[in-house]
Amino acid sequence: MKKPRQTARARTQYTNYPVRTAMELMDFLAAKMPDASRNKLKLLLSKRVVYVDHVITTQYNFPLKPGMLVQISKEKGKKEFHSNYMQLLYEDAYLLVVNKKENLPSTAGKGRERTALSILREYVQRSGKERRVYPVQKLDRDTSGIMIYAKDEKTQKKLQEYWSRSVQEYKFTCVVRGDLEQESGTIFSWMADDQVYVSHSSGALREGGDKAITRYKRIKIANNLSMVELHPQDVRKNQVRLHMSDLGYPIVGDMRYDPEVQSTQRLALHGFRLIFQHPVTGERMKFETPYPESFRKMMARPAKKEEENKEGASSL
């Protein structure tokens, strides 16, 4: 009974127009708002107050199909999202999905330091009303990747409480030290805040520990480095970082677990794919970003020994 009530409250902010005939969005708006000039309709699109199936749409020739829902927000228009720290991948009446860069805290920073949460709160408050943003999950400051934020507390709690059921896939890519021998495998451990108990069999639950499983797949080997895809079944704090370290292949740039870390290196860990069920509409949501360019450069760069050998050969 909670879902219908929540949906009803959210939709009172909009004027709803069901789509019954296939046509472009501009033509549809002109038919529904005959007194509005074409310039006014373009202004509505530019102000980001037009939604198609709960997604902000600014494309005037967006192809509409029967069964879709066009909504005009009654709030003041939001400005375009611009940030050097992250990319806005998706927005609707309930959620914000972003691609966060490294060196940006998810929620809490030091002093008045910018965070992903503070940047998004400033963005939604441009609507002219006191709006808030609620974090659904966190990524470490040094980890980049896809994250979900909710626009209301009920949506946040629903995603958090049913995370394991809602999230169908959450994958990371990383670059680790050494040539990973196995092409694929599974790491199992009992994790606690202060230490990790690794078990290669069924194992027994240790006091204070939580079960954590990470599946991995080797993508490429080069320069005594391995690019790996990671699929954690249970997203615990520092799970994939600890698991790769326990396996003997610490993630490049990991200040805690990489013995060869250099201060100039970023943590080579990125959440690149997220598939989940929308907590309100029930739709299957899929987001995927490219591997970071810095990861590709690491894997493409010739090994130092090979460079020295080439230089020595040319001088003979």
C-alpha positions in Angstrom: 0.0 0.0 0.0 3.0 2.3 0.5 4.0 2.4 -3.2 0.7 3.8 -4.6 0.5 6.5 -1.9 4.1 7.6 -2.5 3.5 7.8 -6.3 0.3 9.8 -5.9 2.0 12.4 -3.7 4.9 12.8 -6.1 2.7 13.2 -9.1 0.8 16.1 -7.6 3.8 18.2 -8.5 3.1 17.6 -12.3 0.5 18.1 -15.0 0.2 14.7 -16.6 -0.4 14.0 -20.3 -0.8 10.3 -21.4 0.5 9.6 -24.9 -2.0 7.9 -27.2 -0.5 8.5 -30.6 3.1 8.3 -31.8 4.6 11.8 -32.5 7.5 14.0 -31.7 7.6 15.7 -28.3 7.4 19.3 -29.6 4.3 18.4 -31.7 2.7 16.7 -28.7 3.3 19.7 -26.4 1.9 22.1 -29.1 -1.3 19.9 -29.3 -1.7 19.8 -25.5 -0.9 23.5 -25.0 -2.3 25.3 -28.1 -2.1 28.8 -26.5 1.6 28.5 -25.9 4.0 29.8 -28.6 6.7 27.6 -30.0 9.3 29.7 -28.2 7.6 29.1 -24.9 7.5 25.4 -25.5 11.2 25.4 -26.2 11.8 27.4 -23.0 10.0 24.7 -21.1 12.3 22.1 -22.5 15.4 24.2 -21.8 14.3 24.7 -18.2 14.3 20.9 -17.7 10.7 20.8 -16.5 9.4 18.3 -19.1 9.5 14.6 -18.1 8.9 11.6 -20.4 8.2 8.5 -18.3 9.7 10.3 -15.2 12.9 11.2 -17.1 13.8 14.9 -17.8 13.8 15.3 -21.5 15.1 18.4 -23.4 15.1 16.9 -27.0 12.4 18.7 -28.9 12.1 15.9 -31.5 12.1 13.1 -28.9 9.9 10.2 -30.4 6.9 9.5 -28.2 5.1 6.2 -28.4 1.6 5.3 -27.2 1.6 4.3 -23.5 4.2 6.9 -22.5 3.5 9.6 -20.0 4.6 13.3 -20.5 4.7 15.4 -17.4 5.2 19.2 -16.9 6.7 20.0 -13.5 4.9 22.8 -11.6 8.2 23.7 -10.0 10.6 26.3 -11.3 13.0 25.0 -13.9 16.3 23.6 -12.9 19.5 24.8 -14.6 21.7 22.4 -16.5 23.9 20.3 -14.2 27.6 21.3 -14.5 30.3 19.9 -12.3 34.0 19.2 -12.7 33.7 16.4 -10.1 31.0 14.2 -11.5 28.5 13.6 -14.3 24.8 13.4 -14.0 23.7 10.2 -15.7 20.0 10.2 -14.9 17.3 12.2 -13.0 13.7 11.6 -12.3 11.2 12.6 -9.6 12.7 10.2 -7.2 16.4 9.5 -8.1 19.7 11.0 -9.2 22.3 8.7 -10.7 25.8 10.1 -11.0 29.3 9.1 -12.2 31.6 10.4 -9.4 35.3 11.1 -10.1 38.1 10.1 -7.7 39.2 12.4 -4.9 35.6 13.4 -4.1 33.9 12.3 -0.8 30.5 10.8 -1.3 28.9 12.4 1.7 31.2 13.7 4.5 34.2 15.9 3.7 36.7 17.8 5.9 35.4 21.2 7.1 33.7 22.9 4.1 35.1 20.5 1.6 32.9 19.8 -1.5 31.2 16.5 -1.6 29.0 14.7 -4.1 26.1 15.1 -1.7 26.7 18.9 -1.3 27.0 19.4 -5.1 23.7 17.6 -5.7 21.9 19.4 -2.9 22.9 22.8 -4.5 21.6 21.5 -7.8 18.1 20.4 -6.7 17.7 23.6 -4.6 17.8 25.7 -7.7 14.2 24.7 -8.2 13.3 27.4 -5.8 12.2 25.2 -3.0 13.9 23.6 0.0 14.7 20.2 -1.5 17.1 17.7 0.0 19.2 14.8 -1.4 19.7 11.5 0.4 22.7 9.1 -0.2 21.7 5.6 -0.9 25.2 4.0 -0.9 28.8 5.3 -0.6 32.0 5.0 -2.5 35.4 5.7 -1.0 36.8 9.2 -1.6 39.4 7.7 -4.0 37.1 5.4 -5.8 35.3 6.6 -8.9 32.1 5.3 -10.3 28.3 5.1 -10.5 26.2 6.1 -7.4 22.6 6.5 -6.5 21.1 9.4 -4.5 17.4 9.7 -3.6 15.3 12.8 -3.6 13.2 11.8 -0.6 13.8 9.8 2.5 11.2 7.1 1.7 12.9 6.3 -1.6 16.3 6.2 0.2 15.1 3.8 2.9 13.4 1.5 0.4 16.5 1.2 -1.7 18.7 0.7 1.3 16.5 -1.9 3.0 16.0 -3.9 -0.2 19.4 -3.3 -1.7 20.2 -7.0 -2.2 16.9 -7.6 -4.0 16.8 -4.3 -6.0 20.4 -4.4 -7.3 20.8 -7.0 -9.9 24.4 -6.2 -10.8 27.0 -3.8 -9.5 30.4 -4.2 -11.1 33.8 -2.6 -10.7 36.9 -2.5 -12.8 40.4 -2.2 -11.3 44.1 -2.5 -12.1 46.1 -4.6 -9.7 49.8 -5.3 -9.1 51.1 -8.5 -10.7 50.0 -11.0 -13.3 46.8 -12.5 -12.1 47.1 -16.2 -12.7 43.5 -17.4 -12.8 41.2 -16.0 -15.5 38.3 -16.0 -13.1 37.4 -17.0 -9.6 35.5 -16.3 -6.4 36.8 -14.8 -3.1 35.0 -15.6 0.1 35.6 -14.1 3.5 34.2 -13.0 6.8 34.7 -9.3 7.1 34.8 -7.0 10.1 35.8 -3.3 10.5 39.2 -4.1 11.9 40.2 -7.3 10.1 39.2 -9.9 7.5 38.9 -13.7 8.1 39.4 -15.5 4.8 37.9 -19.0 4.3 38.3 -21.1 1.2 35.7 -23.6 2.4 32.3 -23.1 4.0 34.0 -21.6 7.0 32.5 -20.6 10.3 31.1 -17.2 11.1 33.6 -15.4 13.4 32.3 -13.0 16.0 31.6 -9.5 14.6 32.2 -10.6 11.0 29.9 -10.4 7.9 30.0 -12.7 4.9 31.4 -11.2 1.8 31.7 -12.8 -1.7 33.5 -11.2 -4.7 33.6 -12.8 -8.2 36.5 -11.6 -10.4 37.4 -11.9 -14.1 40.8 -11.1 -15.6 40.5 -8.7 -18.6 44.1 -8.0 -19.6 47.7 -8.5 -18.4 50.5 -6.0 -19.2 53.5 -4.3 -17.5 53.2 -6.6 -14.5 49.7 -5.3 -14.0 46.3 -6.9 -14.4 43.0 -5.3 -15.4 40.2 -7.1 -13.5 36.4 -6.9 -13.4 34.9 -7.4 -9.9 31.4 -8.4 -9.0 30.9 -8.1 -5.2 27.8 -10.1 -4.1 27.8 -8.3 -0.8 29.0 -4.6 -0.8 30.8 -4.3 2.4 33.2 -1.5 3.4 36.5 -1.8 1.5 35.3 -5.3 0.3 36.9 -5.4 -3.1 40.1 -3.6 -1.9 40.6 -6.1 0.9 39.7 -9.1 -1.3 42.2 -8.3 -4.0 44.9 -7.7 -1.3 44.1 -11.0 0.3 44.4 -12.7 -3.1 47.9 -11.2 -3.4 47.2 -8.6 -6.0 46.6 -5.2 -4.3 44.9 -2.5 -6.3 47.2 0.1 -7.7 47.3 3.3 -5.7 45.7 1.7 -2.6 47.4 3.6 0.3 46.3 0.9 2.7 47.1 -2.3 0.9 49.5 -1.6 -2.0 53.1 -1.8 -0.8 54.4 -0.1 -3.9 51.9 2.7 -3.9 53.1 6.1 -5.2 51.6 9.3 -3.8 50.9 10.5 -7.4 48.8 7.5 -8.3 45.0 7.4 -8.0 43.3 4.4 -6.6 42.7 2.3 -9.7 39.1 1.3 -8.8 36.0 2.3 -10.6 32.3 1.2 -10.4 31.4 1.0 -14.1 28.1 -0.9 -14.2 24.9 -0.7 -12.1 21.7 -2.5 -12.8 18.8 -2.1 -10.4 15.0 -2.1 -10.1 13.5 1.4 -9.7 12.1 1.5 -6.1 8.9 3.4 -7.2 8.2 2.6 -10.9 9.6 -1.0 -10.8 11.5 -0.4 -14.1 14.8 -2.1 -14.8 17.5 0.6 -14.7 20.9 0.0 -16.4 23.9 2.3 -16.3 27.4 1.7 -17.7 30.4 3.9 -18.1 33.7 3.3 -19.9 36.8 2.2 -18.1 38.8 5.3 -17.0 41.3 6.4 -19.5 44.1 6.3 -16.8 43.5 2.6 -16.5 44.0 2.1 -20.2 47.2 4.1 -20.2 48.6 2.0 -17.3 47.9 -1.2 -19.3 49.3 0.3 -22.6 52.5 1.7 -21.2 55.6 -0.4 -22.0 57.3 -2.0 -19.0 60.4 -0.2 -17.8 62.7 -3.2 -18.4 61.5 -3.4 -22.0 62.2 0.3 -22.5 65.7 -0.1 -21.1 66.4 -3.1 -23.3 65.3 -1.1 -26.4 67.5 1.8 -25.4 70.5 -0.5 -24.8 70.0 -2.3 -28.2 69.9 1.0 -30.1 73.1 2.2 -28.5 75.1 -0.9 -29.6 
